[in-house]
Amino acid sequence: MSSKKIAVVILNWNGIKYLKQFLSNVSENSIDENTDLYVADNGSTDGSVEYIRENFPQIKLILFDKNYGFTGGYNLALKQIEAEIFVLLNSDVEVTPNWLKEPILLLSENTNVAAVMPKILSFNNKKSFEYAGAAGGFIDKFGYPFCRGRIIGEIEQDDFQYEITDEIFWASGAAFFVKADLFLEIGGFDEDFFAHMEEIDLCWRLKNEGYKILYTSKSTVYHVGGGALPNNNPFKIYLNFRNNLYLLLKNLPKKNLFLTIFIRLILDGLSGFVYLASGKFSFLIAVLKAHFAFYRNFSKIYKKRKEISSFKISGIYNKSIVIEYFIKRKRNFKSLNF
């Protein structure tokens, strides 16, 4: 495969609907003398590959025999691509002209920056931030993720209140710019996550190595969200609860580790009770399955701590976002004074 500075890589699994909707837009605004566009296909059976071959001969295809998930699919694909910067892009994203320019500039000019994300707005409401990333990701002291522009389920309108380039804790996997050498050196995504929160884990590991993660408002994309797994899917609930525990077990300093996980397990139990009380039995079962998976794989995940040279918690919100949101009624990022 040819080697160019930038590789935009879309991972697809039976997503022909979104390929038809967005691939032309991405191709027109991405491919140039420095940039190749790839689609890595996770064993689709819906005609995705045939559609790309017939309509987009300029796009490079990487084909897999089955669905390796978000983590495995990207890991396998990126090992086959020679580039200086990888741009991981969800298939349900509309990009804008020059969307690549500023994130690439930030990565190229700053040796201590490992990853960058653009502003992510909702495709269905383009004046609103989108749930999965918004204007940059953070986590609280118990590992709950939130964003500048989205706390729990409260999503802010984009009134240009976050027109900045600033350090964040994690960058969204929906539109994720990362230096190729660092991604590969650190081992890529943790495939035990399969999907969901793997980008938070990757960013935390990069931060543990001393690198920064940035958000920039000078690049904008529009994300549908929930393209592969809707938010009300029990499997998504399972992955989020399980992977959140994996995230803490792998990356927290030891002095914070066991008490934090103990409290988090209690909080998960409360979530399960809420699901039970509201009749969402499939969600309750998903939480229980997530905990059993965590206990079953505890030793395996804990051993991965040996790969981390230094544990850092700088940039973590040292309060409970759940308490701030539900008890103190803080519904936007600026009200956190963070």
Contacts in CASP RR format, 6 or more apart in sequence:
PFRMAT RR
TARGET T0000
AUTHOR 0000-0000-0000
METHOD contacts of the structure
MODEL  1
MSSKKIAVVILNWNGIKYLKQFLSNVSENSIDENTDLYVADNGSTDGSVE
YIRENFPQIKLILFDKNYGFTGGYNLALKQIEAEIFVLLNSDVEVTPNWL
KEPILLLSENTNVAAVMPKILSFNNKKSFEYAGAAGGFIDKFGYPFCRGR
IIGEIEQDDFQYEITDEIFWASGAAFFVKADLFLEIGGFDEDFFAHMEEI
DLCWRLKNEGYKILYTSKSTVYHVGGGALPNNNPFKIYLNFRNNLYLLLK
NLPKKNLFLTIFIRLILDGLSGFVYLASGKFSFLIAVLKAHFAFYRNFSK
IYKKRKEISSFKISGIYNKSIVIEYFIKRKRNFKSLNF
1 60 0 8 1.000
1 80 0 8 1.000
1 81 0 8 1.000
1 82 0 8 1.000
2 36 0 8 1.000
2 82 0 8 1.000
3 82 0 8 1.000
3 83 0 8 1.000
4 33 0 8 1.000
4 34 0 8 1.000
4 35 0 8 1.000
4 36 0 8 1.000
4 83 0 8 1.000
5 34 0 8 1.000
5 35 0 8 1.000
5 83 0 8 1.000
5 84 0 8 1.000
5 85 0 8 1.000
6 34 0 8 1.000
6 35 0 8 1.000
6 36 0 8 1.000
6 83 0 8 1.000
6 84 0 8 1.000
6 85 0 8 1.000
6 87 0 8 1.000
6 100 0 8 1.000
6 104 0 8 1.000
7 35 0 8 1.000
7 36 0 8 1.000
7 37 0 8 1.000
7 38 0 8 1.000
7 78 0 8 1.000
7 81 0 8 1.000
7 83 0 8 1.000
7 85 0 8 1.000
7 86 0 8 1.000
7 87 0 8 1.000
7 180 0 8 1.000
8 26 0 8 1.000
8 30 0 8 1.000
8 35 0 8 1.000
8 36 0 8 1.000
8 37 0 8 1.000
8 38 0 8 1.000
8 87 0 8 1.000
8 89 0 8 1.000
8 100 0 8 1.000
9 38 0 8 1.000
9 39 0 8 1.000
9 40 0 8 1.000
9 74 0 8 1.000
9 77 0 8 1.000
9 78 0 8 1.000
9 81 0 8 1.000
9 86 0 8 1.000
9 87 0 8 1.000
9 88 0 8 1.000
9 89 0 8 1.000
10 23 0 8 1.000
10 26 0 8 1.000
10 37 0 8 1.000
10 38 0 8 1.000
10 39 0 8 1.000
10 40 0 8 1.000
10 89 0 8 1.000
10 90 0 8 1.000
10 91 0 8 1.000
11 39 0 8 1.000
11 40 0 8 1.000
11 42 0 8 1.000
11 69 0 8 1.000
11 70 0 8 1.000
11 73 0 8 1.000
11 74 0 8 1.000
11 77 0 8 1.000
11 88 0 8 1.000
11 90 0 8 1.000
11 91 0 8 1.000
12 19 0 8 1.000
12 39 0 8 1.000
12 40 0 8 1.000
12 41 0 8 1.000
12 42 0 8 1.000
12 44 0 8 1.000
12 48 0 8 1.000
12 91 0 8 1.000
13 41 0 8 1.000
13 42 0 8 1.000
13 43 0 8 1.000
13 44 0 8 1.000
13 67 0 8 1.000
13 69 0 8 1.000
13 228 0 8 1.000
14 44 0 8 1.000
14 45 0 8 1.000
14 46 0 8 1.000
14 48 0 8 1.000
15 44 0 8 1.000
15 46 0 8 1.000
15 48 0 8 1.000
15 91 0 8 1.000
16 44 0 8 1.000
16 46 0 8 1.000
16 47 0 8 1.000
16 48 0 8 1.000
16 51 0 8 1.000
18 91 0 8 1.000
18 92 0 8 1.000
18 224 0 8 1.000
18 227 0 8 1.000
19 39 0 8 1.000
19 48 0 8 1.000
19 51 0 8 1.000
19 52 0 8 1.000
19 91 0 8 1.000
20 51 0 8 1.000
21 92 0 8 1.000
22 91 0 8 1.000
22 92 0 8 1.000
22 93 0 8 1.000
22 94 0 8 1.000
23 39 0 8 1.000
23 52 0 8 1.000
23 55 0 8 1.000
23 56 0 8 1.000
23 59 0 8 1.000
23 91 0 8 1.000
24 56 0 8 1.000
25 94 0 8 1.000
25 95 0 8 1.000
26 37 0 8 1.000
26 89 0 8 1.000
26 93 0 8 1.000
26 94 0 8 1.000
26 95 0 8 1.000
27 37 0 8 1.000
27 56 0 8 1.000
27 58 0 8 1.000
27 59 0 8 1.000
29 95 0 8 1.000
29 96 0 8 1.000
29 97 0 8 1.000
29 98 0 8 1.000
29 99 0 8 1.000
29 100 0 8 1.000
30 37 0 8 1.000
30 87 0 8 1.000
30 95 0 8 1.000
30 99 0 8 1.000
30 100 0 8 1.000
31 37 0 8 1.000
31 58 0 8 1.000
35 100 0 8 1.000
36 60 0 8 1.000
36 81 0 8 1.000
36 83 0 8 1.000
37 58 0 8 1.000
37 59 0 8 1.000
37 60 0 8 1.000
38 59 0 8 1.000
38 60 0 8 1.000
38 61 0 8 1.000
38 62 0 8 1.000
38 77 0 8 1.000
38 81 0 8 1.000
39 48 0 8 1.000
39 52 0 8 1.000
39 59 0 8 1.000
39 60 0 8 1.000
39 61 0 8 1.000
39 62 0 8 1.000
40 61 0 8 1.000
40 62 0 8 1.000
40 63 0 8 1.000
40 64 0 8 1.000
40 73 0 8 1.000
40 74 0 8 1.000
40 76 0 8 1.000
40 77 0 8 1.000
41 48 0 8 1.000
41 49 0 8 1.000
41 61 0 8 1.000
41 62 0 8 1.000
41 63 0 8 1.000
41 64 0 8 1.000
42 64 0 8 1.000
42 66 0 8 1.000
42 67 0 8 1.000
42 68 0 8 1.000
42 69 0 8 1.000
42 73 0 8 1.000
43 63 0 8 1.000
43 64 0 8 1.000
43 65 0 8 1.000
43 66 0 8 1.000
43 67 0 8 1.000
49 61 0 8 1.000
49 63 0 8 1.000
52 59 0 8 1.000
52 61 0 8 1.000
53 61 0 8 1.000
62 76 0 8 1.000
62 77 0 8 1.000
62 80 0 8 1.000
62 81 0 8 1.000
64 73 0 8 1.000
64 76 0 8 1.000
68 75 0 8 1.000
68 76 0 8 1.000
68 191 0 8 1.000
69 194 0 8 1.000
69 195 0 8 1.000
70 189 0 8 1.000
70 194 0 8 1.000
70 195 0 8 1.000
70 196 0 8 1.000
70 198 0 8 1.000
70 228 0 8 1.000
71 189 0 8 1.000
71 190 0 8 1.000
71 191 0 8 1.000
71 192 0 8 1.000
71 193 0 8 1.000
71 194 0 8 1.000
71 195 0 8 1.000
71 198 0 8 1.000
72 189 0 8 1.000
72 191 0 8 1.000
72 194 0 8 1.000
74 88 0 8 1.000
74 188 0 8 1.000
74 189 0 8 1.000
75 187 0 8 1.000
75 188 0 8 1.000
75 189 0 8 1.000
75 191 0 8 1.000
78 86 0 8 1.000
78 180 0 8 1.000
78 183 0 8 1.000
78 184 0 8 1.000
78 188 0 8 1.000
79 184 0 8 1.000
81 180 0 8 1.000
83 180 0 8 1.000
84 179 0 8 1.000
84 180 0 8 1.000
84 181 0 8 1.000
85 104 0 8 1.000
85 107 0 8 1.000
85 108 0 8 1.000
85 177 0 8 1.000
85 178 0 8 1.000
85 179 0 8 1.000
85 180 0 8 1.000
86 176 0 8 1.000
86 177 0 8 1.000
86 178 0 8 1.000
86 179 0 8 1.000
86 180 0 8 1.000
86 183 0 8 1.000
87 100 0 8 1.000
87 103 0 8 1.000
87 175 0 8 1.000
87 176 0 8 1.000
87 177 0 8 1.000
88 173 0 8 1.000
88 175 0 8 1.000
88 176 0 8 1.000
88 177 0 8 1.000
88 178 0 8 1.000
89 95 0 8 1.000
89 174 0 8 1.000
89 175 0 8 1.000
89 176 0 8 1.000
89 221 0 8 1.000
90 173 0 8 1.000
90 174 0 8 1.000
90 175 0 8 1.000
90 223 0 8 1.000
90 225 0 8 1.000
90 227 0 8 1.000
91 227 0 8 1.000
92 123 0 8 1.000
92 223 0 8 1.000
92 224 0 8 1.000
92 225 0 8 1.000
92 226 0 8 1.000
92 227 0 8 1.000
93 123 0 8 1.000
93 174 0 8 1.000
93 175 0 8 1.000
93 221 0 8 1.000
93 222 0 8 1.000
93 223 0 8 1.000
93 224 0 8 1.000
94 123 0 8 1.000
94 221 0 8 1.000
94 222 0 8 1.000
95 175 0 8 1.000
95 221 0 8 1.000
95 222 0 8 1.000
96 219 0 8 1.000
96 220 0 8 1.000
96 221 0 8 1.000
96 222 0 8 1.000
98 219 0 8 1.000
99 118 0 8 1.000
99 219 0 8 1.000
99 220 0 8 1.000
99 221 0 8 1.000
100 219 0 8 1.000
101 218 0 8 1.000
101 219 0 8 1.000
102 118 0 8 1.000
102 165 0 8 1.000
102 216 0 8 1.000
102 218 0 8 1.000
102 219 0 8 1.000
103 116 0 8 1.000
103 117 0 8 1.000
103 118 0 8 1.000
103 177 0 8 1.000
103 216 0 8 1.000
103 219 0 8 1.000
104 177 0 8 1.000
106 113 0 8 1.000
106 116 0 8 1.000
106 165 0 8 1.000
106 214 0 8 1.000
106 216 0 8 1.000
107 113 0 8 1.000
107 115 0 8 1.000
107 116 0 8 1.000
107 177 0 8 1.000
107 178 0 8 1.000
107 179 0 8 1.000
110 212 0 8 1.000
112 210 0 8 1.000
112 211 0 8 1.000
112 212 0 8 1.000
113 211 0 8 1.000
113 212 0 8 1.000
113 213 0 8 1.000
113 214 0 8 1.000
114 178 0 8 1.000
114 179 0 8 1.000
114 182 0 8 1.000
114 203 0 8 1.000
114 206 0 8 1.000
114 209 0 8 1.000
114 211 0 8 1.000
114 212 0 8 1.000
114 213 0 8 1.000
115 171 0 8 1.000
115 176 0 8 1.000
115 177 0 8 1.000
115 178 0 8 1.000
115 179 0 8 1.000
115 202 0 8 1.000
115 203 0 8 1.000
115 206 0 8 1.000
115 211 0 8 1.000
115 213 0 8 1.000
115 214 0 8 1.000
116 171 0 8 1.000
116 177 0 8 1.000
116 178 0 8 1.000
116 213 0 8 1.000
116 214 0 8 1.000
116 215 0 8 1.000
116 216 0 8 1.000
117 133 0 8 1.000
117 136 0 8 1.000
117 168 0 8 1.000
117 171 0 8 1.000
117 172 0 8 1.000
117 173 0 8 1.000
117 175 0 8 1.000
117 176 0 8 1.000
117 177 0 8 1.000
117 213 0 8 1.000
117 214 0 8 1.000
117 215 0 8 1.000
117 216 0 8 1.000
118 175 0 8 1.000
118 177 0 8 1.000
118 215 0 8 1.000
118 216 0 8 1.000
118 217 0 8 1.000
118 218 0 8 1.000
118 219 0 8 1.000
118 220 0 8 1.000
118 221 0 8 1.000
119 129 0 8 1.000
119 134 0 8 1.000
119 135 0 8 1.000
119 158 0 8 1.000
119 162 0 8 1.000
119 215 0 8 1.000
119 216 0 8 1.000
119 217 0 8 1.000
119 219 0 8 1.000
119 220 0 8 1.000
119 221 0 8 1.000
120 129 0 8 1.000
120 130 0 8 1.000
120 132 0 8 1.000
120 133 0 8 1.000
120 134 0 8 1.000
120 135 0 8 1.000
120 172 0 8 1.000
120 174 0 8 1.000
120 175 0 8 1.000
120 220 0 8 1.000
120 221 0 8 1.000
120 222 0 8 1.000
120 223 0 8 1.000
121 127 0 8 1.000
121 128 0 8 1.000
121 129 0 8 1.000
121 130 0 8 1.000
121 158 0 8 1.000
121 220 0 8 1.000
121 221 0 8 1.000
121 222 0 8 1.000
121 223 0 8 1.000
122 128 0 8 1.000
122 129 0 8 1.000
122 130 0 8 1.000
122 131 0 8 1.000
122 155 0 8 1.000
122 222 0 8 1.000
122 223 0 8 1.000
123 130 0 8 1.000
123 222 0 8 1.000
123 223 0 8 1.000
123 224 0 8 1.000
123 225 0 8 1.000
124 224 0 8 1.000
126 222 0 8 1.000
127 157 0 8 1.000
127 158 0 8 1.000
128 155 0 8 1.000
128 156 0 8 1.000
128 157 0 8 1.000
128 158 0 8 1.000
129 135 0 8 1.000
129 147 0 8 1.000
129 149 0 8 1.000
129 150 0 8 1.000
129 155 0 8 1.000
129 156 0 8 1.000
129 157 0 8 1.000
129 158 0 8 1.000
130 150 0 8 1.000
130 155 0 8 1.000
130 174 0 8 1.000
130 222 0 8 1.000
130 223 0 8 1.000
130 225 0 8 1.000
131 147 0 8 1.000
131 150 0 8 1.000
131 153 0 8 1.000
131 155 0 8 1.000
131 225 0 8 1.000
131 231 0 8 1.000
132 172 0 8 1.000
132 173 0 8 1.000
132 174 0 8 1.000
132 223 0 8 1.000
132 225 0 8 1.000
132 226 0 8 1.000
133 147 0 8 1.000
133 150 0 8 1.000
133 171 0 8 1.000
133 172 0 8 1.000
133 174 0 8 1.000
134 147 0 8 1.000
134 148 0 8 1.000
134 149 0 8 1.000
134 150 0 8 1.000
134 155 0 8 1.000
134 156 0 8 1.000
135 147 0 8 1.000
135 148 0 8 1.000
135 149 0 8 1.000
135 162 0 8 1.000
135 215 0 8 1.000
135 217 0 8 1.000
135 333 0 8 1.000
136 147 0 8 1.000
136 148 0 8 1.000
136 149 0 8 1.000
136 168 0 8 1.000
136 170 0 8 1.000
136 171 0 8 1.000
136 172 0 8 1.000
136 215 0 8 1.000
137 145 0 8 1.000
137 146 0 8 1.000
137 147 0 8 1.000
137 148 0 8 1.000
137 168 0 8 1.000
137 169 0 8 1.000
137 170 0 8 1.000
137 171 0 8 1.000
137 172 0 8 1.000
137 215 0 8 1.000
138 145 0 8 1.000
138 146 0 8 1.000
138 147 0 8 1.000
138 148 0 8 1.000
138 168 0 8 1.000
138 169 0 8 1.000
138 170 0 8 1.000
138 315 0 8 1.000
138 316 0 8 1.000
138 317 0 8 1.000
138 338 0 8 1.000
139 145 0 8 1.000
139 146 0 8 1.000
139 169 0 8 1.000
139 170 0 8 1.000
139 200 0 8 1.000
139 316 0 8 1.000
139 317 0 8 1.000
140 146 0 8 1.000
140 316 0 8 1.000
140 317 0 8 1.000
140 318 0 8 1.000
140 319 0 8 1.000
140 320 0 8 1.000
140 321 0 8 1.000
140 322 0 8 1.000
141 260 0 8 1.000
141 316 0 8 1.000
141 317 0 8 1.000
141 318 0 8 1.000
141 319 0 8 1.000
141 320 0 8 1.000
142 248 0 8 1.000
142 260 0 8 1.000
142 263 0 8 1.000
142 264 0 8 1.000
142 267 0 8 1.000
142 320 0 8 1.000
142 322 0 8 1.000
143 244 0 8 1.000
143 247 0 8 1.000
143 248 0 8 1.000
143 260 0 8 1.000
143 264 0 8 1.000
143 316 0 8 1.000
144 244 0 8 1.000
144 320 0 8 1.000
144 321 0 8 1.000
144 322 0 8 1.000
145 170 0 8 1.000
145 197 0 8 1.000
145 200 0 8 1.000
145 244 0 8 1.000
146 152 0 8 1.000
146 317 0 8 1.000
146 321 0 8 1.000
146 333 0 8 1.000
147 333 0 8 1.000
148 162 0 8 1.000
148 168 0 8 1.000
148 215 0 8 1.000
148 333 0 8 1.000
149 155 0 8 1.000
149 156 0 8 1.000
149 162 0 8 1.000
149 332 0 8 1.000
149 333 0 8 1.000
150 156 0 8 1.000
151 321 0 8 1.000
151 324 0 8 1.000
151 325 0 8 1.000
151 330 0 8 1.000
151 331 0 8 1.000
151 332 0 8 1.000
151 333 0 8 1.000
151 336 0 8 1.000
152 321 0 8 1.000
152 322 0 8 1.000
152 325 0 8 1.000
152 326 0 8 1.000
154 325 0 8 1.000
154 331 0 8 1.000
154 332 0 8 1.000
156 332 0 8 1.000
156 333 0 8 1.000
160 217 0 8 1.000
161 334 0 8 1.000
162 215 0 8 1.000
162 217 0 8 1.000
162 333 0 8 1.000
163 217 0 8 1.000
164 215 0 8 1.000
164 216 0 8 1.000
164 217 0 8 1.000
165 214 0 8 1.000
165 215 0 8 1.000
165 216 0 8 1.000
165 217 0 8 1.000
165 218 0 8 1.000
166 214 0 8 1.000
166 215 0 8 1.000
167 212 0 8 1.000
167 213 0 8 1.000
167 214 0 8 1.000
167 215 0 8 1.000
167 315 0 8 1.000
168 213 0 8 1.000
168 214 0 8 1.000
168 215 0 8 1.000
169 200 0 8 1.000
169 203 0 8 1.000
169 204 0 8 1.000
169 207 0 8 1.000
169 213 0 8 1.000
169 315 0 8 1.000
169 316 0 8 1.000
170 199 0 8 1.000
170 200 0 8 1.000
170 203 0 8 1.000
170 204 0 8 1.000
170 213 0 8 1.000
171 177 0 8 1.000
171 178 0 8 1.000
171 199 0 8 1.000
171 203 0 8 1.000
171 213 0 8 1.000
171 214 0 8 1.000
171 215 0 8 1.000
172 199 0 8 1.000
173 199 0 8 1.000
174 221 0 8 1.000
174 223 0 8 1.000
174 225 0 8 1.000
175 221 0 8 1.000
175 223 0 8 1.000
176 199 0 8 1.000
178 202 0 8 1.000
182 206 0 8 1.000
182 211 0 8 1.000
183 202 0 8 1.000
186 202 0 8 1.000
186 205 0 8 1.000
186 206 0 8 1.000
186 209 0 8 1.000
188 202 0 8 1.000
189 198 0 8 1.000
189 199 0 8 1.000
189 201 0 8 1.000
189 202 0 8 1.000
190 198 0 8 1.000
190 201 0 8 1.000
190 202 0 8 1.000
190 246 0 8 1.000
190 250 0 8 1.000
190 304 0 8 1.000
192 246 0 8 1.000
192 297 0 8 1.000
192 300 0 8 1.000
192 301 0 8 1.000
193 201 0 8 1.000
193 239 0 8 1.000
193 243 0 8 1.000
193 246 0 8 1.000
194 239 0 8 1.000
195 228 0 8 1.000
195 229 0 8 1.000
195 239 0 8 1.000
196 229 0 8 1.000
196 236 0 8 1.000
196 239 0 8 1.000
196 240 0 8 1.000
196 243 0 8 1.000
197 239 0 8 1.000
197 240 0 8 1.000
197 243 0 8 1.000
197 244 0 8 1.000
197 246 0 8 1.000
197 247 0 8 1.000
198 243 0 8 1.000
200 247 0 8 1.000
201 243 0 8 1.000
201 246 0 8 1.000
201 247 0 8 1.000
201 250 0 8 1.000
201 251 0 8 1.000
203 213 0 8 1.000
204 247 0 8 1.000
204 250 0 8 1.000
204 251 0 8 1.000
205 251 0 8 1.000
205 308 0 8 1.000
206 213 0 8 1.000
207 213 0 8 1.000
207 312 0 8 1.000
207 314 0 8 1.000
208 251 0 8 1.000
208 308 0 8 1.000
208 309 0 8 1.000
208 310 0 8 1.000
208 311 0 8 1.000
208 312 0 8 1.000
209 309 0 8 1.000
209 310 0 8 1.000
210 310 0 8 1.000
210 312 0 8 1.000
229 235 0 8 1.000
229 236 0 8 1.000
229 239 0 8 1.000
230 236 0 8 1.000
234 282 0 8 1.000
234 283 0 8 1.000
234 285 0 8 1.000
234 286 0 8 1.000
235 286 0 8 1.000
237 283 0 8 1.000
237 286 0 8 1.000
237 287 0 8 1.000
237 290 0 8 1.000
238 286 0 8 1.000
238 287 0 8 1.000
238 289 0 8 1.000
238 290 0 8 1.000
238 293 0 8 1.000
239 290 0 8 1.000
240 290 0 8 1.000
241 268 0 8 1.000
241 271 0 8 1.000
241 286 0 8 1.000
241 287 0 8 1.000
241 290 0 8 1.000
241 291 0 8 1.000
242 289 0 8 1.000
242 290 0 8 1.000
242 291 0 8 1.000
242 293 0 8 1.000
242 294 0 8 1.000
244 264 0 8 1.000
245 261 0 8 1.000
245 264 0 8 1.000
245 265 0 8 1.000
245 268 0 8 1.000
245 290 0 8 1.000
245 291 0 8 1.000
245 294 0 8 1.000
246 294 0 8 1.000
246 297 0 8 1.000
246 301 0 8 1.000
248 257 0 8 1.000
248 260 0 8 1.000
248 261 0 8 1.000
248 264 0 8 1.000
249 257 0 8 1.000
249 261 0 8 1.000
249 294 0 8 1.000
249 298 0 8 1.000
249 301 0 8 1.000
249 302 0 8 1.000
249 305 0 8 1.000
250 301 0 8 1.000
250 302 0 8 1.000
250 304 0 8 1.000
250 305 0 8 1.000
250 308 0 8 1.000
251 308 0 8 1.000
251 311 0 8 1.000
252 260 0 8 1.000
252 261 0 8 1.000
252 311 0 8 1.000
252 313 0 8 1.000
253 311 0 8 1.000
253 312 0 8 1.000
253 313 0 8 1.000
254 311 0 8 1.000
256 313 0 8 1.000
265 291 0 8 1.000
267 322 0 8 1.000
268 287 0 8 1.000
268 290 0 8 1.000
268 291 0 8 1.000
269 287 0 8 1.000
271 287 0 8 1.000
272 283 0 8 1.000
272 284 0 8 1.000
272 287 0 8 1.000
275 281 0 8 1.000
275 283 0 8 1.000
275 284 0 8 1.000
275 287 0 8 1.000
276 284 0 8 1.000
294 301 0 8 1.000
317 336 0 8 1.000
317 338 0 8 1.000
319 336 0 8 1.000
321 336 0 8 1.000
324 330 0 8 1.000
324 336 0 8 1.000
325 331 0 8 1.000
330 336 0 8 1.000
END
